[in-house]
C-alpha cells in the first residue's frame, strides 16, 4: 500500500482486565507500519507493569506514565505529543479493532485524500459478547461542524483516523469526559469534514460503571461544551441540545 506510519493513541487507567485483548487486536492488524503510544494514568491494578512487559518485547510500543492521576484528556495529549506517525488513530484501552481496520481506513484516506475519517462500530459487553447494536453504519454524508454540533453522527473515538499534517493542533480539551467530541468540534470548526466508512471496524465495550454511561452527566457535559467551549448563544445551545437529546433517545 503505502509506507505511511500510523500512531495509535491510548490512555489507560486500571485496564488490566481488557488491555491484553485490545493489544491483540492491534498486533493482529493486516497493516503493520504502526506504533502504539500509551500513557498510563497512575493505574494501581498492574496495568502499567503489564504494559512495560509488552514494550520490552515489542519496539513498536511507547509507554509513559503521568506523575499524578490526571484524566483521559491529559493522558491522550501526552501520547499525542510523543506520536511520530503520519496518521493518528485512537483506541481506548478496552475497545477492539477488526484485523483490517487500519489497512482499510488508511486506503480510503489515501485514495480519496481525506484528512479525517471514522467508521461504524458494534457494541459489546464486558465479556466481549455482541450486544447486537451497530452505530454509524448508515451514515452516508460527510459530517461538518454544524452536523457535529447536532450530533448527526456519533464518531466513536476508537474509530477515528486523522492525517496529522492536516491539523496544527490535535490536543484534546481538558474535560473529564467528552474530550474526544470536543476535539472533533475543534477540528471541524477549521473547515474540514469527517468522512464515514460504513463498515464495522471497531467493537466498543460497554461497561456498567463507565462515567460515559451516566445519561445525566453526559447531558450536562454536552451543555458545557456548547456554552463554555463553543461559546454558542443560548438559543443555539437549545436548538443543538434538542437535536442531541432526540438522537440520544431515538437513534437506531
C-alpha positions in Angstrom: 0.0 0.0 0.0 1.9 3.0 1.3 4.7 3.4 3.8 2.7 5.8 5.9 3.2 5.3 9.6 0.2 5.2 11.9 0.5 6.3 15.6 -2.1 4.6 17.7 -3.1 6.7 20.8 -4.3 5.1 24.0 -4.9 6.3 27.6 -5.1 3.6 30.3 -6.3 3.5 33.8 -6.8 0.2 35.6 -7.4 -1.5 32.3 -5.8 -4.9 33.1 -8.9 -7.0 32.5 -9.2 -5.8 28.9 -5.9 -4.3 27.7 -4.5 -7.7 26.5 -7.4 -8.2 24.2 -7.0 -4.6 22.9 -3.3 -5.2 22.3 -4.1 -8.5 20.5 -6.4 -6.6 18.2 -3.6 -4.2 17.4 -0.8 -6.7 16.7 -3.2 -8.7 14.5 -3.7 -5.8 12.1 -3.0 -6.6 8.5 -1.3 -3.2 8.2 2.0 -3.4 10.0 3.6 0.1 10.0 2.3 1.4 13.3 3.4 2.5 16.7 1.3 2.2 19.9 1.7 5.2 22.1 0.2 4.6 25.5 0.0 6.9 28.6 -1.0 5.3 31.9 -2.8 7.5 34.3 -1.4 6.0 37.5 -3.1 2.6 37.4 -2.9 0.6 40.6 -4.1 -2.8 39.2 -0.9 -3.8 37.4 -1.8 -2.2 34.0 1.4 -0.1 33.9 3.6 -3.0 34.8 2.0 -5.2 32.2 2.5 -2.5 29.5 6.1 -2.3 30.4 6.4 -6.0 29.8 4.8 -5.6 26.4 7.1 -2.8 25.5 10.2 -4.8 26.4 9.2 -7.4 23.8 7.8 -5.0 21.1 9.8 -2.0 19.9 6.6 -0.5 18.4 5.2 0.2 21.8 5.9 3.5 23.6 4.9 3.7 27.3 4.7 6.7 29.5 3.0 7.5 32.8 1.5 10.6 34.4 3.0 11.8 37.7 -0.5 12.2 39.1 -3.9 10.8 38.1 -4.9 13.5 35.6 -7.7 12.1 33.4 -8.0 10.8 29.9 -7.6 14.1 28.1 -4.2 14.8 29.7 -3.1 11.2 29.0 -4.2 11.2 25.4 -2.5 14.6 24.9 0.8 13.2 26.3 0.6 10.3 23.9 -0.2 12.7 21.0 2.9 14.8 21.8 5.0 11.6 21.5 3.4 10.4 18.3 5.8 10.2 15.3 3.3 8.8 12.7 1.9 10.4 9.5 -1.6 9.4 10.7 -3.2 9.3 14.1 -5.6 6.6 15.2 -7.3 6.3 18.6 -8.2 3.1 20.5 -9.5 3.1 24.1 -7.9 0.5 26.4 -11.0 -1.7 26.4 -12.1 -1.5 22.8 -11.2 -3.8 19.9 -10.5 -3.4 16.2 -11.2 -5.8 13.4 -8.0 -7.1 11.8 -8.4 -5.0 8.6 -9.3 -1.7 10.4 -6.0 0.2 9.8 -5.5 -1.1 6.3 -9.0 -0.4 5.0 -9.2 3.0 6.7 -5.8 4.2 5.5 -6.5 3.0 2.0 -9.7 5.1 1.9 -7.9 8.2 3.2 -5.0 7.9 0.8 -7.2 7.1 -2.3 -9.8 9.9 -1.6 -7.3 12.3 0.1 -9.4 12.6 3.2 -7.9 14.1 6.3 -10.5 12.9 8.8 -12.4 9.6 8.8 -14.5 7.5 11.1 -16.1 4.1 10.9 -19.1 2.2 12.0 -18.8 0.1 15.2 -20.5 -2.6 17.2 -21.4 -2.6 20.9 -20.0 -5.5 23.0 -20.3 -6.2 26.7 -17.6 -6.8 29.3 -17.2 -10.4 28.1 -16.7 -9.3 24.5 -20.1 -10.6 23.5 -22.1 -8.7 20.9 -25.0 -6.5 22.1 -26.5 -6.7 18.6 -26.3 -2.9 18.1 -24.3 -1.1 15.4 -23.6 2.6 15.3 -22.9 5.0 12.4 -23.4 2.2 9.8 -26.0 4.2 7.9 -24.0 7.4 7.8 -23.8 8.4 4.2 -22.8 12.1 4.1 -19.6 13.7 5.4 -20.0 15.4 8.8 -19.2 19.1 9.2 -19.1 21.4 12.2 -22.8 22.2 12.2 -23.6 18.5 11.8 -21.4 17.6 14.8 -23.0 20.2 17.0 -26.3 18.5 16.4 -24.7 15.0 16.9 -25.7 13.9 13.4 -23.1 11.1 13.8 -21.5 9.6 16.9 -17.9 9.3 15.8 -16.7 6.7 18.3 -13.2 7.7 19.4 -11.7 4.3 18.6 -12.9 4.6 15.0 -11.3 7.9 14.1 -8.2 8.4 12.0 -6.6 11.7 11.2 -3.9 12.9 8.8 -1.5 14.5 11.2 -0.1 17.1 8.9 -3.6 18.5 8.1 -4.1 19.9 11.6 -2.0 22.4 13.6 -3.3 21.4 17.0 -4.6 17.9 17.8 -4.7 18.3 21.6 -7.9 17.4 23.3 -9.7 20.0 25.5 -9.2 19.2 29.2 -12.6 17.8 30.1 -13.3 14.8 32.4 -15.4 13.2 29.7 -16.3 14.1 26.1 -12.9 15.4 25.3 -12.9 13.4 22.1 -16.2 15.0 21.0 -14.7 18.4 21.9 -11.7 17.7 19.7 -13.9 16.7 16.7 -15.7 20.0 17.0 -12.4 21.9 17.2 -11.1 20.2 14.1 -14.3 20.5 12.1 -14.6 24.2 13.0 -11.4 24.7 10.9 -13.5 23.9 7.9 -12.8 20.2 7.2 -15.3 17.4 7.2 -15.2 13.9 8.8 -15.9 11.2 6.2 -17.7 8.0 7.2 -16.7 4.4 6.4 -19.9 2.4 6.8 -18.1 -0.9 7.5 -18.0 -2.0 11.2 -14.3 -1.9 12.0 -14.4 -1.4 15.8 -16.0 -3.0 18.8 -17.0 -0.6 21.6 -17.1 -2.2 25.1 -20.0 -1.1 27.2 -19.1 -1.3 30.9 -21.8 -0.8 33.5 -19.9 1.6 35.7 -18.4 3.7 33.0 -18.6 7.5 33.5 -19.8 7.9 29.9 -22.8 5.7 30.6 -24.4 8.2 33.1 -27.0 10.0 31.0 -27.4 13.0 33.3 -23.6 13.6 33.3 -23.5 13.2 29.6 -26.2 15.7 29.0 -24.6 18.2 31.5 -21.2 17.7 29.7 -22.9 18.3 26.3 -24.4 21.6 27.5 -21.0 22.6 29.0 -19.3 22.0 25.7 -21.9 24.1 23.8 -21.7 27.0 26.2 -18.2 27.1 27.6 -16.1 25.7 24.8 -18.0 26.6 21.6 -19.5 29.8 23.1 -22.9 29.2 21.5 -25.7 31.6 22.2 -28.5 30.3 24.5 -30.8 29.9 21.5 -28.3 28.0 19.5 -27.5 25.8 22.6 -31.1 24.9 23.0 -31.5 24.0 19.3 -28.4 21.9 19.2 -29.2 20.3 22.6 -32.7 19.4 21.2 -31.0 17.5 18.3 -28.6 15.8 20.7 -31.5 14.7 23.0 -33.6 13.5 20.2 -30.8 11.4 18.8 -29.9 10.0 22.2 -33.5 8.8 22.7 -34.5 7.7 19.2 -31.4 6.8 17.3 -31.3 3.2 15.9 
